[in-house]
Amino acid sequence: MRILLAEDDKRLSKMLEFLLKKENYIVDCVYDGQEALDYANLSDYDIVILDWMMPIKDGIEVCRTLRQTNKQIAILMLTARDTLDDRIEGLDSGADDYLAKPFEFPELLARLRALSRRIDKTFYSDIIKYKDLELNCSSANLRYKDKKTILSPRECQIMELFVRNIDCVLPREQIMDKIWGYDTEVSSNTLDVTIKAIRQKLSKIEANDCIHTIRGIGYKFKID
């Protein structure tokens, strides 16, 4: 399952990320409410673990916005605020479950398992299609018309990001954060090299000029 963890306490976030990945969850971490919305709009997540008290946008505002745009995603609210009124406000904002801090990790896992049983997976597919392009995220197989190629795991992640955001300008920093992680030590040149490799593979299957460089900002993926 893919989890978006939105928690501004970086120490807690890193600990939860480590423990969740040991349980074989795929985890992306963000540290403020606006980042949570940006990431949720860029990718398909099964569950969002959402801290109530975050900078820029708090968890309640993020939760309400997500519910307006994404009916299928499950939301687990984390907060030190544990009065009855607080729990009601959190659930009324659209959260599926509520976990008060401090909590034990086994309880968090139990909540996640319960949420996962409610998710309607029929709305999610590992195969993404757009016009004559088809990306299989499980096999990293990219097909254009009657030609196909195999992508590396990083190339596949970037292509998924592009195909899920057709004709949208994706800033370099946002791509780096999403693919390599918020605190990555990977240089921006690594992104350029990976994009170049993807372009070469697209060229081999005659899907030319799909990735457009937006000078000073990032990239845009478009199929004419």
N, C-alpha and C positions, 0 to 999 in steps of 0.2 A: 504494500500500500504506500501511496505517496502522501507525505505529511508536510504541511507548512507550519513551522513553529515560529510564532510571533511573540517574542519575549525580550524586553529591553534590558533585563538583568543578564549581562553577557556570561557571567560565571554560571548561572543556572542554565542558561541556554546551551552552553557548551556541554555541560554535564548531561542534560536531557538528550541532546543530539547524539552524544557518544553511546548512551544507554539504549536509545531507540534504534540506532544503527546496529547494535549488537543483537537486537531482536529482528533484524532483517527488514526494518522499515527504511524507505527512501525518504530522507529528511532535508529540507531546505530551511535555513534560519534567516529571519529578519529581525530588526531591532526597533522599528517604529511602525505606527499604523499605516502611514502612506506606503511604505515598502510592502507591507502585507497586502494591500490592495493591488499594487503594481505586480507583485509576484502571482497573486491569485488570478489576475487578468491574463498573465502570460502563459500559464500552464494549467493543466488539469490536476487538481489535488483531490484526494479522497476525503481527507480530514484537515481542518485548520485547528491547531491548538493556539488559542488567542488569549494573551494576557489583557486584563482589563485596563490597567494603568500603563499606558504607553505614550511616548511623545508624539507630537504632530497631530495624530488622530488617536483617540482612545479606543479600547476594544469594543465598546458599545457602538460607536459610530461606524467602525469597520464592519462589525457584525451586521448592522442594519443595511449597509451598502452592499455587502456580499449577498444578503438575502434578496435584494432587489434584482440582482443580476445572475445569481447562481442558486437555483433551487435544490440541486442535488448534493452539494458539498455539505459534509457534516462539520459542525463547529462545537469545539469543547472550550469553554471559557475557564481561564485560570484567574483567581483573584484572592487577595487577602481580605476582601470585604465579604463578610459572611452573615450579614443580618438577613432576615426573611425578605425585607424590601429589596435588598441588593440581589438576592437570588431571583426574585420575581422580575426585576428589571433586566437582568442578564438573559433570562429565558424569554421574556417578552420581546427582546431585541432580535431574537432569532436563533439564539444558541440552542443546541440540542442537549447539551449537558453542562454541568457546572461543577468545578472542583476547587475547593478552598485550599489556600496555602496556609501552613505548610502541609504537604501531602507525601505519602510514601509512593515510590515508583511502582510497586506492584499494583497499587490502586489505580494509578494512571493507565497502566497496561490493561487492566480489567475494563476501564471505561472505554479505551480505544477498541478493544475487542467487541464490546457491546455496540459501539457506534458502527463498527465495520459490518456487523450483521444487518444493520438497517439500510446500508447503502444499496441502491438499485444499480447494479453494475451493467445493466443492459444499455445504459446511456453512454457507456465508455467503451471505446474500441482502441486496440493497439494499432489499427490501420487507419491512417489519415489520408483522405483523398481530396484533391483539388484539381479540377479540370482533368488534364491527362497525367497528372503527377500522383503517385501513390507511395506513401512512406509506411513501412511496417516497422514500428518502434521496437518490437520484440526481436525480430531477426536482423534489424538494421539494413533491410533490403529497400533500396530506392528504385522505383520504376517510373519511367517516362515513356508513354505510349507502349511500344513493344520492346523497349530496351531497359536493362536494369544493371545496377551496380550495388556493391556492398560497402557500407560506411563503417568507419571505426566507431567505437562507443561515443567519443567526444563529438565526432562529426554528426552522428545520429542525433545527439542531444541538441546540437545547434540547429540542425535541419528541422527537428520537431518544433523548436522555438520559432523558426521562420514560418513553417507551414501553418502553425496555429495563429500566426499574426501576419497574414498576407497583407501586403501593401501598407504595413505599419513601420515607422522608423523606430528601430531598436538601438538605443544608445550603447556605445561600446562598454561603458561601465556596468550597465544593467546586464548585458550578455555575460560579462566576466563574472559578476556576482552570482548569476543564476547557474552558470555551467561549472565554474571552478570554486565558488564559495566566496562569501563576503570578505574573509580575512586572507584571501589567497596571496601567495607570494609569486604566482605565475606572472610573467611580464606580458604587457599588451601585445608584444610581438608574437607571442604564442597564439593569440586569437587571429592575428593576420595570417600566420602560417596555416592554421586550421581552415580558415575561410578560403585560402588559396587552394588547399587540397580539395575542399568541397566543390569549388568552381571547376577544377579539373575533372572531377568525377561527373559533375553535371554536364560538362562539355562532351564527355565520352558517350553519354546517353542522349546527346543532342538537345539537352535542355539548356541552351546558351543564354547568357545575359540575364539570369534570374536574380542574382544577388547584386544589388546596387550599392555602391559606397556613397554615403551621405557625408561629404567632407566636413570634418570637425565635429561630427555627431556620432555616426555609427553606420548601420546597414539597414537596407530595406529589401524584402524579398517580394518579387512580383513576376507573375507569368502572364504574358500577353495573349 
